[in-house]
Amino acid sequence: MDKLIVTGQRRLQGEVIISGAKNAAVAIIPAAVMANDISVIENLPCIEDVSSLCHTINKIGAKSEFLDRHTLQIDGRNVKNICATYEEVKKIRASYYLLGALLGRYKKAEVALPGGCNFGTRPIDLHLKGFRALGAEVYVENGIVKAYADKLVGTSIYMDQVSVGATINIMLAACLAEGKTVIENAAKEPHVVDTANFLNFMGANIKGAGTDIIRITGVEKLHGARYTIIPDQIEAGTYMIAAAVTGGNVLVKNIIPKHMDSLAAKLIEMDVTIEEMDDAIRVIADKPLKCVNIKTMSYPGFPTDLQPQMAALLSVCKGTNIITENVWENRFQYIDELRRLGAQIEVDGRVAVIQGVDCLTGAQVMATDLRAGAAMIIAALAAKGETTIGDVKYIDRGYEDVEKKFAALGADMKRVTL
């Protein structure tokens, strides 16, 4: 079991290159098996979620092969097995995208209910409602979602609430349905757009991705494609916040600055200097931080996946800061870990009130989930003394070479294997 050991209060400075987007990768890999052909996906992040998903698609008959560390070739010509068991999907929630992919291609799919980070109930009811609207019979038996259809037929689907996963899953299945499908109140996140772009490269007909209405005209089949995944918005945000918490000067490279607007606005409100370039953002934190309030929302609002990292930053921002979590009901389970470091935080339901302190102090903490793990790193960077972070496996799910990238910026961070 690996741990990260961080000695804090080192000012970060230099450059960091952001990897490909985890949330796009875990949707695009299942999409690639929809073609009876070969696809090549570039700019993949070298993370555990990608490795786990490759293992899963290999189990159903696809052949995945890394041409280099960030380029994956997927051969979908021998996919025969439409069942992914719990043992294959327990590590990664995004395995549910195999439901839409296999249902679209074969009109049948059996995928165990997904695993991944545990920070509250995250039902897939909207996914199943969408599949049923397309004409599939869907039920859950012994922990396995089973979906069957003689044929899928396009229809209008209104999402009761904005859901990235359901939007992508329905989009996957609808690509190979007969006729036209309209998804209303669709999620607009960058990885929804990236998945739609990849599917269009494969021969799909999807319009409106990035807006709240997506229109899909079904096609008979998809073909292989070569595609480069977008940079990771959340990884970029994590390093931007880390620069701010250490009073740093960091150039965050290989990003799409537009994706960072909601975070950049909050950092500017805190008196952090943000210099935006074509494909990079420089973060300069050379003034005392001002307190702010955060409300998480679907894109283009403030992302829930950056909420824990911001909580760590606000823990050392003098004054009263309020975070309202509007996406997941139990995303504050990491708060006790921040308290171990001296953070003063009170939680009431979906609201956290943070009284900024002068300094955090090193301690032993755990990564309770992927983004909470990133928050522990940020808090440790700000803390006086040494912090040991356990359950690094969660961090490895979504951050490539995390200790190497931070060390290159001047952090005193090392990984130890016990």
C-alpha positions in Angstrom: 0.0 0.0 0.0 1.4 3.4 -1.1 1.5 6.6 1.0 2.5 10.1 0.1 4.7 12.0 2.5 4.5 15.8 2.1 6.5 18.4 4.0 4.5 21.6 3.5 5.0 25.3 3.2 7.2 25.1 0.0 6.2 27.7 -2.6 5.3 26.1 -5.9 6.8 27.7 -9.0 7.6 26.5 -12.5 5.6 24.8 -15.2 3.3 21.7 -15.1 1.9 19.9 -18.2 -1.7 18.7 -17.8 -2.6 15.2 -18.9 -5.6 14.0 -21.0 -9.0 14.2 -19.3 -9.9 11.3 -17.2 -13.7 11.8 -17.5 -13.4 11.9 -21.3 -11.1 8.9 -21.5 -13.5 6.6 -19.5 -16.4 7.4 -21.8 -14.4 7.3 -25.1 -12.8 3.9 -24.4 -16.2 2.2 -24.2 -17.4 4.2 -27.2 -14.5 2.7 -29.2 -15.9 -0.9 -28.8 -19.1 0.2 -30.6 -17.2 -0.2 -34.0 -16.3 -3.4 -35.6 -13.0 -1.8 -36.4 -9.8 -0.4 -34.9 -9.6 3.0 -33.2 -6.5 4.9 -31.8 -7.0 7.2 -28.9 -4.2 9.7 -28.1 -3.4 11.9 -25.1 -4.8 9.3 -22.7 -3.8 9.9 -19.0 -1.7 7.2 -17.5 -4.0 6.5 -14.5 -5.6 3.5 -12.8 -9.1 4.2 -14.2 -7.8 3.8 -17.8 -6.0 0.6 -16.9 -9.1 -0.8 -15.2 -11.3 0.0 -18.1 -8.9 -1.5 -20.6 -8.9 -4.7 -18.5 -12.7 -4.7 -18.6 -13.0 -4.3 -22.4 -10.4 -7.0 -22.9 -12.6 -9.3 -20.9 -15.5 -8.8 -23.3 -13.4 -9.6 -26.3 -11.9 -6.2 -27.4 -8.1 -6.0 -27.7 -6.5 -2.9 -26.2 -2.8 -2.2 -26.8 -0.8 0.8 -25.7 1.3 2.1 -28.7 3.1 4.4 -26.2 2.4 5.6 -22.7 -0.5 7.9 -23.8 -1.7 6.3 -27.0 -4.1 3.3 -27.0 -5.2 1.2 -29.9 -8.6 -0.6 -29.4 -9.7 -3.4 -31.7 -13.4 -4.0 -31.4 -13.7 -6.7 -34.1 -13.9 -9.6 -31.7 -16.2 -8.3 -29.0 -18.6 -11.1 -28.4 -19.3 -11.1 -24.7 -22.0 -8.6 -23.7 -21.6 -9.2 -20.0 -19.2 -7.4 -17.6 -19.2 -8.9 -14.1 -18.8 -7.1 -10.8 -15.2 -8.3 -10.5 -14.4 -6.5 -13.7 -16.2 -3.2 -13.0 -15.9 -2.8 -9.2 -13.0 -0.4 -9.3 -14.5 2.2 -11.7 -17.9 3.8 -11.8 -17.6 4.8 -15.5 -17.9 1.1 -16.4 -21.6 1.8 -16.8 -20.8 3.4 -20.2 -20.5 -0.2 -21.4 -24.3 -0.4 -21.1 -24.9 2.2 -23.7 -22.1 1.1 -25.9 -23.0 -2.6 -26.0 -26.8 -1.9 -26.1 -26.2 0.4 -29.1 -24.0 -2.1 -31.0 -25.6 -5.5 -30.0 -29.0 -4.4 -28.7 -28.2 -6.2 -25.5 -25.9 -5.6 -22.5 -25.3 -7.0 -19.1 -23.1 -4.9 -16.8 -22.8 -5.2 -13.0 -23.7 -2.1 -11.0 -20.6 0.1 -10.9 -18.0 0.7 -8.2 -15.7 3.8 -8.0 -15.6 6.5 -5.3 -18.1 6.3 -2.5 -19.4 9.8 -1.6 -23.1 9.3 -1.6 -26.0 7.6 -3.5 -25.5 8.0 -7.2 -28.3 6.0 -8.8 -28.3 5.3 -12.5 -32.1 5.6 -12.8 -31.8 8.3 -15.5 -29.6 6.0 -17.6 -32.2 3.2 -17.4 -35.1 5.5 -18.1 -33.3 6.7 -21.3 -32.6 3.1 -22.4 -36.3 2.2 -21.9 -37.4 5.3 -23.8 -35.3 4.0 -26.8 -37.2 0.8 -26.7 -35.1 -1.5 -24.5 -36.3 -3.8 -21.7 -34.2 -3.0 -18.7 -34.1 -4.6 -15.2 -31.6 -5.3 -12.4 -31.1 -8.9 -11.4 -28.5 -10.0 -8.8 -26.7 -6.7 -9.0 -26.4 -6.8 -12.8 -28.2 -4.3 -15.1 -29.6 -6.2 -18.0 -30.8 -4.4 -21.1 -32.3 -6.0 -24.3 -34.0 -4.7 -27.4 -35.2 -6.1 -30.7 -34.3 -2.6 -32.0 -33.7 0.8 -30.6 -35.9 3.6 -31.9 -35.1 7.3 -31.6 -37.3 9.4 -29.3 -37.4 12.6 -27.2 -35.9 12.2 -23.8 -36.2 14.9 -21.1 -33.6 14.5 -18.3 -35.3 15.1 -14.9 -32.0 16.5 -13.7 -28.7 17.3 -15.4 -26.6 14.1 -15.4 -23.3 13.8 -17.2 -23.3 10.0 -17.0 -26.9 9.6 -18.2 -26.4 12.1 -21.1 -23.3 10.2 -22.4 -24.8 6.7 -21.9 -28.0 7.6 -23.8 -26.0 9.3 -26.5 -24.0 6.1 -27.0 -27.0 3.9 -27.4 -28.9 6.5 -29.5 -26.0 6.7 -32.1 -27.1 3.3 -33.5 -30.8 3.6 -33.0 -33.3 4.0 -35.8 -34.4 7.6 -36.4 -33.8 10.7 -34.4 -33.2 11.1 -30.6 -33.4 14.4 -28.8 -32.0 14.7 -25.3 -33.3 17.7 -23.5 -31.8 19.2 -20.3 -28.6 17.5 -21.3 -25.3 17.9 -19.5 -22.9 20.4 -21.1 -19.6 19.4 -19.5 -16.4 19.4 -21.8 -16.2 15.6 -21.6 -19.7 15.3 -23.0 -18.6 17.3 -26.0 -15.4 15.3 -26.3 -17.3 12.0 -26.4 -19.7 13.4 -28.9 -16.8 14.6 -31.1 -15.2 11.1 -31.0 -18.5 9.4 -31.9 -18.8 11.8 -34.8 -15.3 10.9 -35.9 -16.5 7.3 -35.9 -19.4 8.2 -38.2 -22.2 9.2 -35.8 -24.5 12.1 -36.4 -24.6 14.2 -33.2 -25.4 17.9 -33.0 -25.8 20.2 -30.1 -23.3 18.7 -27.6 -22.3 21.4 -25.2 -25.8 22.8 -25.2 -28.8 21.6 -23.2 -30.4 20.0 -26.3 -28.5 17.2 -28.1 -29.9 15.9 -31.4 -28.8 12.5 -32.6 -29.7 10.9 -35.9 -29.0 7.2 -35.8 -26.7 5.5 -38.2 -26.4 1.9 -39.3 -22.8 1.4 -38.0 -19.7 3.2 -36.7 -16.2 2.8 -38.0 -12.8 3.2 -36.3 -11.2 6.6 -35.8 -8.1 8.3 -34.5 -8.8 10.9 -31.9 -7.0 13.1 -29.3 -8.6 13.6 -25.9 -9.0 17.0 -24.4 -6.8 18.1 -21.4 -8.1 17.4 -18.0 -10.0 20.3 -16.6 -10.0 19.0 -13.0 -6.3 18.1 -12.9 -5.6 21.7 -14.2 -7.8 23.1 -11.5 -6.0 21.1 -8.8 -2.6 22.6 -9.8 -4.1 26.1 -10.0 -5.5 25.7 -6.5 -2.2 24.2 -5.3 -0.3 27.3 -6.7 -2.7 29.6 -4.8 -2.4 27.7 -1.4 1.4 27.9 -1.5 1.7 31.5 -2.6 3.1 30.2 -5.8 3.8 31.2 -9.4 2.9 28.3 -11.7 2.3 28.1 -15.4 -0.4 25.4 -16.1 0.2 24.2 -19.6 -1.8 22.1 -22.2 -5.2 23.2 -21.1 -8.3 24.8 -22.6 -8.6 28.1 -20.6 -12.3 28.4 -21.3 -12.9 25.2 -19.3 -11.3 26.9 -16.3 -13.5 30.1 -16.2 -15.5 29.3 -13.1 -12.4 28.5 -11.1 -10.4 31.4 -12.5 -13.2 33.7 -11.5 -13.2 32.5 -7.9 -9.4 32.7 -7.7 -9.5 36.3 -9.0 -12.1 37.1 -6.4 -9.6 35.8 -3.8 -7.0 38.3 -5.1 -5.0 35.7 -7.0 -3.6 36.9 -10.3 -4.6 34.9 -13.4 -2.9 35.3 -16.7 -4.7 33.5 -19.5 -2.9 32.4 -22.7 -3.9 30.4 -25.8 -3.4 27.0 -24.1 -2.1 27.8 -20.6 -2.9 29.8 -17.5 -0.3 31.4 -15.1 -1.4 31.5 -11.5 0.4 34.1 -9.2 -0.5 34.2 -5.6 1.5 37.1 -4.1 -1.2 38.8 -2.0 -3.2 37.8 1.1 -6.2 35.7 0.1 -9.7 37.0 0.4 -12.5 34.8 1.6 -15.2 33.6 -0.9 -18.4 31.6 -1.2 -18.6 28.6 -3.5 -21.7 26.9 -5.0 -21.1 23.8 -7.1 -23.2 23.4 -10.2 -23.2 21.6 -13.5 -21.0 23.1 -16.2 -20.4 25.9 -16.8 -20.8 26.4 -13.1 -18.2 25.6 -10.4 -17.4 21.8 -10.7 -18.2 19.5 -7.8 -14.9 17.7 -8.6 -13.0 20.8 -7.5 -15.0 21.4 -4.4 -12.7 19.4 -2.0 -9.6 21.1 -3.3 -11.2 24.5 -2.8 -12.2 23.5 0.8 -8.5 22.9 1.5 -7.6 26.3 0.1 -10.3 28.1 2.0 -9.1 26.4 5.2 -6.2 28.9 5.2 -8.1 31.9 3.9 -8.8 34.2 6.8 -12.5 35.0 7.4 -15.7 33.0 6.9 -16.0 31.0 3.7 -19.1 29.0 2.7 -19.3 26.1 0.3 -22.7 24.8 -0.9 -22.6 21.4 -2.6 -25.5 21.2 -5.1 -24.4 18.0 -6.9 -23.6 15.1 -4.5 -25.3 14.9 -1.1 -22.4 13.3 0.8 -19.3 14.9 -0.8 -18.2 16.4 2.5 -17.0 13.1 4.0 -13.4 14.2 3.7 -13.9 17.1 6.1 -12.8 15.1 9.2 -9.5 14.5 7.4 -9.0 18.3 6.9 -9.9 18.8 10.6 -7.0 16.5 11.5 -4.7 19.1 10.0 -6.3 21.9 12.0 -9.0 23.1 9.6 -12.0 24.7 11.3 -15.1 23.5 9.3 -18.7 23.0 10.3 -21.0 21.0 8.0 -24.8 21.2 8.0 -26.3 19.1 5.2 -25.0 20.4 1.9 -23.4 23.5 3.4 -19.8 23.7 4.8 -18.8 26.8 6.8 -15.0 27.3 6.8 -13.3 29.7 9.2 -9.8 30.2 7.8 -6.9 29.6 10.1 -3.4 31.0 10.1 -1.8 27.7 9.5 -2.5 24.0 9.1 -0.3 21.4 10.9 0.9 18.2 9.4 -0.8 14.9 10.5 -1.7 11.5 9.2 -4.7 11.6 6.9 -6.5 9.4 4.4 -7.8 10.0 0.8 -11.4 9.1 1.2 -12.0 9.4 -2.6 -10.3 10.6 -5.7 -10.9 14.4 -5.3 -10.7 14.3 -1.5 -7.2 12.8 -2.0 -6.3 15.8 -4.1 -7.6 18.0 -1.3 -5.3 16.3 1.2 -2.4 17.0 -1.1 -3.3 20.7 -1.2 -3.8 20.9 2.5 -0.5 19.1 3.1 1.3 21.6 0.9 0.0 24.5 3.1 0.6 22.7 6.4 3.5 23.2 8.7 5.5 20.0 9.1 5.0 16.6 7.6 1.8 15.1 6.4 1.3 11.4 5.5 -1.6 10.7 3.1 -2.9 7.1 3.0 -5.1 5.3 0.4 -3.2 6.8 -2.4 -4.9 4.3 -4.7 -7.8 6.8 -4.9 -5.5 9.6 -6.1 -3.9 7.3 -8.7 -7.3 6.7 -10.2 -7.3 10.2 -11.7 -3.9 11.9 -11.4 -0.9 10.9 -13.5 2.6 11.0 -11.9 1.2 13.2 -9.1 4.2 13.2 -6.9 6.6 13.7 -9.8 4.6 16.7 -11.1 4.4 18.4 -7.7 8.1 17.7 -7.0 9.0 19.4 -10.3 7.2 22.5 -9.0 9.3 22.5 -5.8 7.0 20.5 -3.5 8.7 18.2 -0.9 6.6 15.2 -1.8 7.6 11.5 -2.1 5.8 8.2 -2.4 6.6 5.3 -0.1 5.4 1.7 -0.5 4.7 -0.2 2.7 
